[in-house]
């Protein structure tokens, strides 16, 4: 039985295929998963996404300046909301599929999607991921940073550092005309080398015209190529690295908060990237 080829890439009727078309079609005809035309952003769209990313980075810079022990995660949410709307933008998480806040705040064993609360107060030694997503003029951006509150344990410090290295190593592995699978392979190798595990239930994603687009960017070695990486694509890499086992669960009470099954700490860093002819360009920090 012949393997069925998923035909994502088409040349518009009446148009001669360009060299770009021919290159993508050659991968598609070999049975590789290629992007759709919609995933290749135009120069105008890239400029719009970059402007959104500037606001997103400004939000995280403000959080970095203000975050401290004794602050509630509700305080962080207010900072994010006020800065975002003051810059003519919208916090993408707010009311997204029922999410009630403007930002995700994930402390210690919370992997991601933590909901800010006035009753959740940062303490000395906590590690927290602040995940910010912004809509400006219809364009989306997405990034997160880890913050260490005061002084923490050497183990938590290492987890935060290695997770950032995983993001950087994953980005280095992403090459034009390479594959999404190269990213996860590189990340898992580095995480395992340092005694950590990679969350498998959540992934990075395309972004720009919508909050979540293709491709799905797994952060572990799936032993598959995944989608072809083509100049013009915009996507996040956002590894979630656990101190213990990679298994997680979703809090039944709120339906959002993702927690490590063994309740050991987790860390995450995230950037939005633009794939160019020469490699990845970081759009958010």
NORJO-V757164 format. One record per pair of residues at least 12 apart in sequence whose C-alpha atoms are under 7 Angstrom apart, sorted by sequence separation. I is the first residue (numbers start at 1). J is the second residue. D is the distance in Angstrom with one decimal. If there is no record, write none. Layout:
i->I j->J d->D
i->I j->J d->D
This chain:
i->104 j->116 d->6.8
i->131 j->143 d->5.9
i->132 j->144 d->5.9
i->171 j->183 d->6.9
i->204 j->216 d->5.9
i->205 j->217 d->5.4
i->215 j->227 d->6.6
i->248 j->260 d->4.3
i->249 j->261 d->6.1
i->272 j->284 d->5.5
i->63 j->76 d->6.9
i->131 j->144 d->4.1
i->170 j->183 d->4.6
i->173 j->186 d->6.6
i->203 j->216 d->6.3
i->204 j->217 d->4.4
i->247 j->260 d->6.2
i->248 j->261 d->4.7
i->271 j->284 d->5.4
i->101 j->115 d->6.7
i->130 j->144 d->5.4
i->131 j->145 d->6.7
i->146 j->160 d->6.8
i->170 j->184 d->6.7
i->203 j->217 d->5.3
i->204 j->218 d->6.4
i->247 j->261 d->5.6
i->271 j->285 d->6.1
i->101 j->116 d->6.8
i->129 j->144 d->6.6
i->130 j->145 d->5.7
i->203 j->218 d->4.9
i->9 j->25 d->6.8
i->129 j->145 d->5.7
i->130 j->146 d->6.5
i->170 j->186 d->5.7
i->203 j->219 d->6.5
i->129 j->146 d->4.5
i->169 j->186 d->6.5
i->170 j->187 d->5.4
i->245 j->262 d->6.8
i->108 j->126 d->6.2
i->128 j->146 d->5.6
i->129 j->147 d->6.4
i->169 j->187 d->6.3
i->244 j->262 d->6.9
i->107 j->126 d->6.7
i->108 j->127 d->5.3
i->127 j->146 d->6.9
i->128 j->147 d->5.3
i->107 j->127 d->5.8
i->108 j->128 d->6.2
i->127 j->147 d->5.7
i->128 j->148 d->6.6
i->200 j->220 d->6.7
i->217 j->237 d->6.8
i->219 j->239 d->5.7
i->244 j->264 d->5.9
i->7 j->28 d->6.8
i->59 j->80 d->6.0
i->81 j->102 d->6.0
i->107 j->128 d->4.3
i->127 j->148 d->4.6
i->166 j->187 d->5.1
i->198 j->219 d->6.8
i->243 j->264 d->6.0
i->80 j->102 d->6.8
i->106 j->128 d->5.4
i->107 j->129 d->6.5
i->126 j->148 d->6.1
i->127 j->149 d->6.2
i->198 j->220 d->6.2
i->243 j->265 d->5.7
i->80 j->103 d->6.9
i->105 j->128 d->6.7
i->106 j->129 d->5.0
i->125 j->148 d->6.8
i->126 j->149 d->5.3
i->242 j->265 d->6.2
i->243 j->266 d->6.1
i->59 j->83 d->6.4
i->77 j->101 d->6.9
i->105 j->129 d->5.7
i->106 j->130 d->6.7
i->125 j->149 d->5.4
i->166 j->190 d->6.4
i->242 j->266 d->4.3
i->9 j->34 d->6.9
i->59 j->84 d->6.9
i->77 j->102 d->5.9
i->105 j->130 d->4.9
i->124 j->149 d->5.3
i->125 j->150 d->5.9
i->166 j->191 d->6.8
i->241 j->266 d->5.6
i->242 j->267 d->6.6
i->5 j->31 d->5.3
i->8 j->34 d->6.3
i->9 j->35 d->6.8
i->77 j->103 d->5.8
i->104 j->130 d->5.9
i->105 j->131 d->6.6
i->123 j->149 d->6.7
i->124 j->150 d->5.2
i->125 j->151 d->5.3
i->126 j->152 d->6.7
i->208 j->234 d->6.6
i->240 j->266 d->6.8
i->241 j->267 d->5.4
i->6 j->33 d->6.8
i->8 j->35 d->6.2
i->9 j->36 d->5.4
i->104 j->131 d->5.1
i->124 j->151 d->6.4
i->125 j->152 d->3.9
i->207 j->234 d->5.9
i->240 j->267 d->5.7
i->241 j->268 d->6.4
i->8 j->36 d->5.0
i->9 j->37 d->6.6
i->103 j->131 d->6.0
i->104 j->132 d->6.9
i->125 j->153 d->7.0
i->206 j->234 d->5.8
i->207 j->235 d->5.2
i->240 j->268 d->4.5
i->55 j->84 d->7.0
i->103 j->132 d->5.5
i->206 j->235 d->3.9
i->239 j->268 d->5.6
i->205 j->235 d->5.4
i->206 j->236 d->6.3
i->238 j->268 d->6.4
i->239 j->269 d->6.3
i->188 j->219 d->6.7
i->205 j->236 d->5.4
i->238 j->269 d->5.5
i->73 j->105 d->6.6
i->187 j->219 d->6.1
i->188 j->220 d->4.9
i->204 j->236 d->5.1
i->238 j->270 d->4.1
i->187 j->220 d->6.4
i->188 j->221 d->6.3
i->204 j->237 d->5.0
i->237 j->270 d->5.7
i->238 j->271 d->6.7
i->184 j->218 d->5.6
i->204 j->238 d->5.5
i->236 j->270 d->6.7
i->237 j->271 d->6.0
i->184 j->219 d->3.8
i->185 j->220 d->5.7
i->236 j->271 d->5.6
i->237 j->272 d->6.9
i->183 j->219 d->6.5
i->184 j->220 d->4.1
i->185 j->221 d->4.2
i->236 j->272 d->4.4
i->180 j->217 d->6.2
i->184 j->221 d->5.0
i->235 j->272 d->5.7
i->236 j->273 d->5.9
i->235 j->273 d->5.5
i->77 j->116 d->6.4
i->234 j->273 d->5.6
i->235 j->274 d->6.7
i->93 j->133 d->6.6
i->181 j->221 d->6.9
i->234 j->274 d->4.5
i->92 j->133 d->5.2
i->181 j->222 d->6.9
i->199 j->240 d->5.6
i->233 j->274 d->6.0
i->234 j->275 d->6.3
i->74 j->116 d->4.9
i->91 j->133 d->6.0
i->92 j->134 d->5.1
i->198 j->240 d->6.1
i->199 j->241 d->6.2
i->232 j->274 d->6.7
i->233 j->275 d->5.4
i->73 j->116 d->4.7
i->74 j->117 d->4.6
i->91 j->134 d->4.9
i->92 j->135 d->5.7
i->181 j->224 d->6.0
i->198 j->241 d->4.8
i->199 j->242 d->6.9
i->232 j->275 d->5.6
i->73 j->117 d->5.5
i->74 j->118 d->4.8
i->90 j->134 d->5.8
i->91 j->135 d->6.3
i->181 j->225 d->4.6
i->197 j->241 d->5.7
i->198 j->242 d->6.2
i->231 j->275 d->4.9
i->232 j->276 d->6.1
i->72 j->117 d->6.8
i->73 j->118 d->6.4
i->89 j->134 d->6.7
i->90 j->135 d->5.0
i->180 j->225 d->6.4
i->181 j->226 d->5.1
i->196 j->241 d->6.6
i->197 j->242 d->5.2
i->230 j->275 d->6.8
i->231 j->276 d->4.6
i->72 j->118 d->5.5
i->89 j->135 d->5.6
i->90 j->136 d->6.5
i->179 j->225 d->5.6
i->180 j->226 d->5.2
i->196 j->242 d->5.8
i->197 j->243 d->6.7
i->200 j->246 d->6.9
i->231 j->277 d->5.4
i->72 j->119 d->6.8
i->73 j->120 d->5.9
i->89 j->136 d->4.6
i->179 j->226 d->6.0
i->180 j->227 d->5.5
i->196 j->243 d->5.2
i->197 j->244 d->6.5
i->199 j->246 d->4.8
i->72 j->120 d->5.4
i->73 j->121 d->6.4
i->88 j->136 d->6.9
i->179 j->227 d->5.6
i->180 j->228 d->6.5
i->196 j->244 d->6.4
i->197 j->245 d->6.0
i->198 j->246 d->5.5
i->199 j->247 d->6.6
i->72 j->121 d->4.1
i->179 j->228 d->4.6
i->180 j->229 d->6.4
i->197 j->246 d->5.3
i->71 j->121 d->5.5
i->72 j->122 d->6.0
i->178 j->228 d->6.0
i->179 j->229 d->5.3
i->70 j->121 d->5.7
i->71 j->122 d->5.6
i->177 j->228 d->6.2
i->178 j->229 d->5.5
i->70 j->122 d->5.4
i->177 j->229 d->5.2
i->69 j->122 d->4.9
i->70 j->123 d->6.2
i->176 j->229 d->5.5
i->177 j->230 d->5.6
i->69 j->123 d->4.9
i->175 j->229 d->7.0
i->176 j->230 d->5.5
i->69 j->124 d->5.8
i->176 j->231 d->6.0
i->141 j->207 d->6.7
i->140 j->207 d->6.4
i->141 j->208 d->6.2
i->140 j->208 d->4.5
i->139 j->208 d->5.4
i->140 j->209 d->6.1
i->139 j->209 d->5.4
i->140 j->210 d->6.2
i->167 j->237 d->6.6
i->138 j->209 d->6.9
i->140 j->211 d->6.0
i->167 j->238 d->6.6
i->167 j->239 d->6.2
i->166 j->239 d->6.9
i->56 j->132 d->6.6
i->163 j->239 d->6.9
i->56 j->133 d->6.5
i->56 j->134 d->5.7
i->163 j->241 d->6.0
i->69 j->149 d->6.1
i->68 j->149 d->6.2
i->52 j->134 d->6.4
i->52 j->135 d->6.3
i->52 j->136 d->5.1
i->159 j->243 d->6.7
i->56 j->141 d->6.7
i->52 j->139 d->6.2
i->52 j->140 d->6.2
i->53 j->141 d->5.2
i->52 j->141 d->5.8
i->49 j->139 d->5.3
i->48 j->139 d->6.0
i->49 j->140 d->6.2
i->49 j->141 d->6.5
i->176 j->275 d->6.7
i->176 j->276 d->6.9
i->176 j->277 d->6.1
i->167 j->269 d->6.6
i->176 j->278 d->7.0
i->176 j->279 d->5.8
i->163 j->267 d->6.4
i->175 j->279 d->5.4
i->163 j->268 d->6.2
i->164 j->269 d->5.8
i->163 j->269 d->6.6
i->160 j->267 d->5.8
i->159 j->267 d->6.6
i->171 j->280 d->6.9
i->146 j->267 d->7.0
i->146 j->268 d->6.6
i->146 j->269 d->6.4
i->145 j->269 d->5.1
i->144 j->269 d->5.4
i->145 j->270 d->6.7
i->144 j->270 d->4.8
i->143 j->270 d->4.8
i->144 j->271 d->6.9
i->143 j->271 d->4.7
i->111 j->240 d->6.8
i->142 j->271 d->6.7
i->143 j->272 d->6.2
i->142 j->272 d->5.9
i->141 j->272 d->6.6
i->129 j->267 d->6.8
i->129 j->268 d->6.4
i->143 j->284 d->6.3
i->115 j->257 d->6.9
i->143 j->285 d->6.9
i->113 j->256 d->5.8
i->114 j->257 d->4.8
i->113 j->257 d->5.0
i->112 j->257 d->6.4
i->113 j->258 d->6.2
i->112 j->258 d->5.4
i->110 j->257 d->6.9
i->111 j->258 d->5.4
i->110 j->258 d->5.8
i->111 j->259 d->5.3
i->110 j->259 d->4.4
i->111 j->260 d->6.5
i->109 j->259 d->5.8
i->110 j->260 d->6.5
i->109 j->260 d->5.7
i->109 j->263 d->5.3
i->109 j->264 d->5.3
i->111 j->266 d->5.4
i->109 j->265 d->4.0
i->110 j->266 d->6.6
i->111 j->267 d->6.6
i->108 j->265 d->4.7
i->109 j->266 d->5.4
i->108 j->266 d->6.1
i->49 j->208 d->5.8
i->41 j->232 d->5.1
i->35 j->227 d->6.7
i->40 j->232 d->4.6
i->41 j->233 d->6.2
i->33 j->226 d->6.5
i->34 j->227 d->5.4
i->35 j->228 d->6.8
i->40 j->233 d->5.0
i->33 j->227 d->4.8
i->34 j->228 d->5.0
i->39 j->233 d->5.7
i->33 j->228 d->6.2
i->57 j->284 d->5.7
i->57 j->285 d->5.6
i->53 j->283 d->6.1
i->53 j->284 d->5.4
i->50 j->283 d->6.3
